[in-house]
Amino acid sequence: MTGTLFIVATPIGNLDDITFRAVETLKSVDLVLAEDTRHSQKILNHFDIKTPISAFHDYNEREKCTTVIDKLKKGESIALISDAGTPLISDPGYVLVSVAKKNSVNVVPIPGPSALIAALSASGIPSDCFSFFGFLPSKQNARIKILKTFVSRPETIIVYESPKRILATLTDMLFVFGEAREVCLAKELTKTFETILTTNIPSLIDYITSDLNHQKGEFVLLISSSGKKIQLELDQQLDNLLPVLCSEMGASKAAKLAAKITGIDKKYCYQRAIEL
């Protein structure tokens, strides 16, 4: 009988947020795989967890997969944790879970904290429909390119950002979305200096630049949807542009060019094009 791979969520700041089930699981398994063993060992020590711990991160995940799967096949049970929050969410683990499933290893989630869900719940931005895109590209051109694809999306967009790029990202967001778009900035969630601000982008830039301490910590950014008024304006823009383009080329090429001109999502442009 194979062992079980547990995907265990750990606190994103406040250690009291760990679940009883997570603690019991970490105590009962044969091995804990951790993104940063020095960081995770502090959590294990805090809860008097004596289970052996081993490094498992982006740089060794593929290399260690075979060894971990062999242990699981021999009947050992293993817990995977990340530095904070739920593993695999912009953290290592996907390769391991994928290989485990292909080898008929039982994979069990132990749910708990997640920064993106915590931020969404307290943002005041619509939560009924949202998409998560992890970290934005580090290079400005690539970052602006993906931000432009968010302009006309009808759902809330959630991304993570690092302290060294938060000001550059907000500046790019101002360029792409303008001053009116509602955005939530959440940082230091569940910690002493937790901050959740929902306002326009210029106000967030003012906050970030007013004190260097405001640029510290890991950030979650939530971008509100384009809204009905903006959506109507975008639709009008496409309705003026697409007939001209479609008279010269097929719907697919017209949609691609319209997306390039307007920054509107290509799939949405294509849908409008075939409806003409």
C-alpha positions as CSV (number, residue, x, y, z in Angstrom):
1,M,0.0,0.0,0.0
2,T,1.4,3.4,-0.9
3,G,1.7,6.3,1.6
4,T,-0.2,9.6,1.3
5,L,1.0,12.9,0.1
6,F,-0.6,15.7,2.2
7,I,-0.7,19.3,0.9
8,V,-0.7,21.3,4.1
9,A,-1.5,25.0,4.3
10,T,0.4,26.9,6.9
11,P,-0.1,30.5,8.4
12,I,0.7,33.5,6.2
13,G,1.6,35.5,9.2
14,N,-0.2,34.9,12.5
15,L,0.7,31.4,13.7
16,D,-2.6,31.0,15.5
17,D,-4.2,30.6,12.0
18,I,-2.9,27.1,11.6
19,T,-5.6,24.4,11.9
20,F,-5.6,21.5,14.4
21,R,-5.7,19.1,11.5
22,A,-2.6,20.7,10.0
23,V,-0.7,20.3,13.2
24,E,-1.8,16.7,13.7
25,T,-0.9,15.9,10.1
26,L,2.6,17.4,10.4
27,K,3.2,15.4,13.6
28,S,2.0,12.1,12.1
29,V,3.8,12.0,8.7
30,D,7.2,10.5,8.2
31,L,8.7,13.5,6.4
32,V,7.9,17.2,5.9
33,L,9.0,18.8,2.6
34,A,9.5,22.5,3.0
35,E,10.3,25.3,0.6
36,D,12.7,26.9,3.1
37,T,13.7,24.6,5.9
38,R,15.1,27.3,8.2
39,H,11.8,29.2,8.0
40,S,9.6,26.2,8.3
41,Q,11.6,24.7,11.2
42,K,10.5,27.7,13.3
43,I,6.9,26.8,12.7
44,L,7.5,23.1,13.5
45,N,9.4,24.1,16.7
46,H,6.6,26.5,17.7
47,F,4.1,23.6,17.6
48,D,6.5,21.0,19.1
49,I,6.6,19.0,15.8
50,K,9.5,16.6,15.7
51,T,9.0,15.3,12.2
52,P,12.2,15.3,10.0
53,I,12.2,18.1,7.4
54,S,13.8,18.3,4.0
55,A,14.2,21.1,1.4
56,F,11.8,21.0,-1.6
57,H,11.8,24.1,-3.7
58,D,11.8,25.4,-7.3
59,Y,15.4,24.6,-7.9
60,N,15.3,20.9,-6.8
61,E,11.7,19.9,-7.3
62,R,12.2,17.8,-10.5
63,E,15.4,16.3,-9.1
64,K,13.8,15.2,-5.8
65,C,10.5,14.0,-7.3
66,T,11.7,10.5,-8.0
67,T,13.1,10.0,-4.5
68,V,9.9,11.4,-2.9
69,I,7.6,9.2,-5.1
70,D,9.8,6.1,-4.2
71,K,9.2,6.9,-0.5
72,L,5.5,7.2,-1.0
73,K,5.3,3.9,-2.9
74,K,7.1,2.2,0.0
75,G,4.3,3.3,2.3
76,E,5.7,6.5,3.8
77,S,3.4,9.5,4.3
78,I,4.8,12.9,3.4
79,A,3.6,16.5,4.0
80,L,4.3,19.3,1.6
81,I,4.3,22.8,3.0
82,S,5.4,26.2,1.5
83,D,6.9,29.2,3.3
84,A,3.4,30.5,3.9
85,G,-0.2,29.8,2.9
86,T,-1.3,27.0,0.6
87,P,1.3,25.1,-1.4
88,L,1.3,25.2,-5.2
89,I,-0.3,28.7,-5.2
90,S,2.7,30.6,-6.8
91,D,4.8,28.1,-4.9
92,P,6.5,24.8,-5.7
93,G,4.6,21.5,-5.7
94,Y,2.8,21.2,-9.0
95,V,5.3,18.8,-10.5
96,L,5.3,16.5,-7.4
97,V,1.5,16.4,-7.2
98,S,1.2,15.7,-10.9
99,V,3.7,12.8,-10.8
100,A,2.1,11.5,-7.6
101,K,-1.3,11.4,-9.3
102,K,0.1,9.6,-12.3
103,N,1.6,7.0,-9.9
104,S,-1.7,6.4,-8.1
105,V,-0.4,8.0,-4.9
106,N,-3.2,9.4,-2.7
107,V,-3.0,13.2,-2.5
108,V,-4.9,14.8,0.4
109,P,-5.3,18.6,0.8
110,I,-5.2,20.0,4.4
111,P,-6.8,23.4,3.7
112,G,-6.0,26.6,5.5
113,P,-4.7,30.2,4.9
114,S,-4.3,31.7,1.4
115,A,-3.2,35.3,0.9
116,L,-5.3,35.8,-2.2
117,I,-8.5,34.6,-0.6
118,A,-7.9,36.6,2.6
119,A,-7.3,39.7,0.6
120,L,-10.4,39.2,-1.6
121,S,-12.6,38.6,1.4
122,A,-11.7,42.0,3.0
123,S,-11.2,44.1,-0.1
124,G,-14.7,45.3,-0.8
125,I,-14.2,44.4,-4.5
126,P,-16.6,41.9,-6.1
127,S,-15.8,38.4,-5.1
128,D,-18.4,36.4,-7.1
129,C,-16.1,36.0,-10.1
130,F,-12.3,36.4,-10.1
131,S,-9.1,35.2,-11.8
132,F,-5.7,34.8,-10.2
133,F,-2.5,35.3,-12.2
134,G,0.3,34.8,-9.7
135,F,3.2,37.2,-10.0
136,L,3.4,39.7,-12.8
137,P,6.4,39.7,-15.1
138,S,9.5,41.4,-13.7
139,K,10.3,43.3,-17.0
140,Q,8.2,46.4,-17.7
141,N,7.3,45.7,-21.3
142,A,6.0,42.2,-20.5
143,R,4.2,43.5,-17.4
144,I,2.4,46.2,-19.4
145,K,1.5,43.7,-22.1
146,I,-0.3,41.4,-19.6
147,L,-1.9,44.4,-17.7
148,K,-3.5,45.5,-21.0
149,T,-5.2,42.1,-21.3
150,F,-6.9,42.8,-18.0
151,V,-8.5,46.1,-19.2
152,S,-11.7,44.7,-20.5
153,R,-12.0,41.5,-18.4
154,P,-15.4,41.3,-16.6
155,E,-14.1,39.7,-13.4
156,T,-11.9,40.8,-10.5
157,I,-8.2,40.2,-11.2
158,I,-5.8,39.2,-8.5
159,V,-2.0,39.2,-8.6
160,Y,0.9,39.0,-6.2
161,E,3.8,41.5,-6.2
162,S,7.1,41.8,-4.5
163,P,8.3,44.8,-2.5
164,K,11.0,45.7,-5.0
165,R,8.5,46.0,-7.8
166,I,5.4,47.3,-6.2
167,L,5.9,51.0,-7.1
168,A,6.8,50.2,-10.7
169,T,3.8,47.9,-11.0
170,L,1.4,50.5,-9.6
171,T,2.9,53.1,-12.0
172,D,2.3,50.7,-14.9
173,M,-1.2,50.1,-13.8
174,L,-1.9,53.8,-13.7
175,F,-0.7,54.0,-17.3
176,V,-2.8,51.1,-18.4
177,F,-6.0,51.6,-16.4
178,G,-6.1,55.3,-15.7
179,E,-7.0,57.1,-12.5
180,A,-10.5,55.8,-12.0
181,R,-10.1,52.1,-11.7
182,E,-10.7,50.7,-8.2
183,V,-7.8,48.7,-6.9
184,C,-7.1,47.0,-3.5
185,L,-3.6,46.8,-2.1
186,A,-3.2,44.2,0.7
187,K,0.1,43.7,2.6
188,E,1.4,42.0,5.7
189,L,-1.9,40.1,6.0
190,T,-2.6,38.7,9.5
191,K,0.5,40.4,10.8
192,T,0.9,43.4,13.2
193,F,1.1,45.9,10.4
194,E,-1.6,44.4,8.2
195,T,-2.8,47.0,5.6
196,I,-5.8,46.6,3.2
197,L,-6.5,49.7,1.1
198,T,-9.2,49.9,-1.5
199,T,-9.1,53.1,-3.6
200,N,-7.9,54.5,-6.9
201,I,-4.4,53.9,-8.2
202,P,-3.0,57.4,-7.6
203,S,-3.9,57.2,-3.9
204,L,-2.1,53.8,-3.7
205,I,1.0,55.3,-5.3
206,D,0.8,58.2,-2.8
207,Y,0.6,55.7,0.1
208,I,3.6,53.6,-1.2
209,T,5.8,56.7,-1.8
210,S,4.9,58.5,1.5
211,D,7.0,56.1,3.6
212,L,9.6,53.5,2.5
213,N,8.2,51.2,5.2
214,H,5.0,51.0,3.1
215,Q,7.0,49.2,0.4
216,K,8.0,46.3,2.6
217,G,6.3,43.0,2.8
218,E,4.5,40.8,0.2
219,F,1.7,42.4,-1.7
220,V,-1.6,41.2,-3.1
221,L,-3.2,43.5,-5.7
222,L,-6.9,43.2,-6.6
223,I,-8.1,45.0,-9.7
224,S,-11.8,45.6,-10.1
225,S,-13.6,44.7,-13.3
226,S,-14.0,47.2,-16.1
227,G,-17.5,48.0,-15.0
228,K,-20.6,48.4,-17.2
229,K,-19.8,52.0,-18.2
230,I,-16.3,51.2,-19.3
231,Q,-17.4,48.0,-20.9
232,L,-20.0,49.9,-23.0
233,E,-17.2,52.3,-24.1
234,L,-15.0,49.4,-25.0
235,D,-17.8,47.7,-27.0
236,Q,-18.5,50.9,-28.8
237,Q,-14.8,51.2,-29.7
238,L,-14.8,47.7,-31.1
239,D,-18.1,48.3,-32.9
240,N,-16.5,51.2,-34.7
241,L,-13.2,49.4,-35.4
242,L,-14.1,45.8,-36.2
243,P,-16.4,46.4,-39.3
244,V,-13.6,48.3,-41.0
245,L,-11.0,45.6,-40.2
246,C,-13.4,42.7,-41.1
247,S,-14.0,44.3,-44.5
248,E,-10.3,43.9,-45.2
249,M,-9.5,40.6,-43.5
250,G,-11.0,37.5,-41.7
251,A,-12.5,37.7,-38.3
252,S,-9.5,36.0,-36.6
253,K,-6.9,38.5,-38.1
254,A,-9.3,41.4,-37.4
255,A,-9.7,40.4,-33.8
256,K,-5.9,40.1,-33.4
257,L,-5.3,43.5,-34.8
258,A,-8.1,45.1,-32.8
259,A,-6.7,43.6,-29.6
260,K,-3.3,45.0,-30.5
261,I,-4.7,48.5,-31.2
262,T,-7.1,48.7,-28.2
263,G,-5.5,46.4,-25.6
264,I,-8.8,44.5,-25.3
265,D,-8.6,40.8,-24.8
266,K,-8.2,39.0,-28.2
267,K,-10.8,36.3,-27.4
268,Y,-13.3,39.0,-26.6
269,C,-12.5,40.9,-29.8
270,Y,-13.0,37.7,-31.8
271,Q,-16.4,37.1,-30.2
272,R,-17.5,40.6,-31.1
273,A,-16.1,40.1,-34.6
274,I,-18.1,37.0,-35.4
275,E,-21.2,38.6,-34.0
276,L,-21.1,41.4,-36.6
